[in-house]
Amino acid sequence: MIEIRRVAPDGTMQAGYFNPRPINVSRAEASIFKEHIKVEVELRDTGYPGSTYTLLYDPNKDALLGYYYQVVQRQNFDVIFVRMVNQ
């Protein structure tokens, strides 16, 4: 789960990552890429030495779609994050 807490005007984000326990987010940024919102999240923690998520927002699905680059295995994995609504 990625928790986006705040996005600054320059695109820097305050974000959390949970799998299921918290994993340190060393960098999180939002930008525009070909008219889509792009989100990049880098993880730096035990077992996560710089692994990254590169995601594009799909408004029709209300989801972030993209890939996860797992540094240790040197592999990309397709991922989808669907918005959770707090009740």
Buried (B, 14 or more C-beta within 10 A) or exposed (E): EBEBEEBEEEBEBEBBBEEEEEBEBEBBBBEEEEEBBBBBBBBEBEEBEEBBBBBBBBEEEEBBBBBBBBBEEEEEEEBEBEEEEEE
